[in-house]
Amino acid sequence: MQHDELSNEMRKGRFIVRVEQLSKNYYLGRTIVPALRGVNLEVKRGEFVALMGPSGSGKSTFMNLLGCLDRPTSGNYLLDGVQVSKMNSNQLADIRNHKIGFVFQSFNLLSWMSALDNVELPLVYSGASRAERLWRAERALAMVGLKSRARHRPTELSGGQQQRVAIARALVTSPSLFLADEPTGNLDSQTNKQIMAILQGLNARGLTVILVTHDADIASYAHRQVKFRDGRIISDTDTARWTSVTPEAPNQAVSIVGAQLIAPGFPPNSSAGAQLIAPGFPPNDIDPTKQVTS
């Protein structure tokens, strides 16, 4: 194998996200409004990265491109070694459903559906059977400490509980990349710690986490901070003393994140056989005594 080919293969395996000269323009009549200007960034597997910057800096536009919610005007975006920047809408939808877990500030739960049904919904589009969907959704809720709230509707849950349902929904498809757009923006400071405890626990088990925040305290939970201004990255630094969630934070269930969501009776290669989080964790990596209470 040529040196360049070997290097490319090594980079493909090492980086979950790689963007090169990524640009995004919006058009207001004849006026071109550049939102991103030639951004370059690589994110290793298992990193926890915070994207920061003032309003209009380009961080949210960049997050939308990472989440395949939009396409760049120019440049390249490789997700898990796959070129996605040139994909059509149907291909991007498939990538979102299988590769990406997305959590938003506003939760985006369907008010007329139970927590369990909300978590189960992404699996409907993957073609999983009803039994598989139910099995995986129940376990995803258990992972965020909401097993006892499975039948409650969003209006019957607190803001923190709703966000935990949204996290469970993002995890149920076994994503390679977890994206969180201002996940604590509508929550109080104590609930913020609970949500960040969950995200840190997921990351500790190997899941790549990228979050957008304007809050320096929230960004301090990440291991790396990337700051945007005027559509460009102006700094990219490792966080030497990142914040670890205090022991009183109620989510101690993160030790079960490495478990595989393999329902009894389903073949390992079925949609139910995919690992919930990161490949390489043993299938019996569940300690039910450490699940959080709701």
Secondary structure, DSSP 8 states (H G I E B T S, - for coil): --HHHHHHHHHHHHEEEEEEEEEEEEEETTEEEEEEEEEEEEEETT-EEEEE--TTSSHHHHHHHHTTSS--SEEEEEETTEE-TT--HHHHHHHHHHHEEEE-TT----TTS-HHHHHHHHHHTTT--HHHHHHHHHHHHHHTT-GGGTT--GGGS-HHHHHHHHHHHHHTT--SEEEEESTTTTS-HHHHHHHHHHHHHHHHTT-EEEEE-S-HHHHTTSSEEEEEETTEEEEEEE-TT-----TTSS--GGGGTT-B---TTS-TTSGGGSBSS-TTS-TT---GGG----
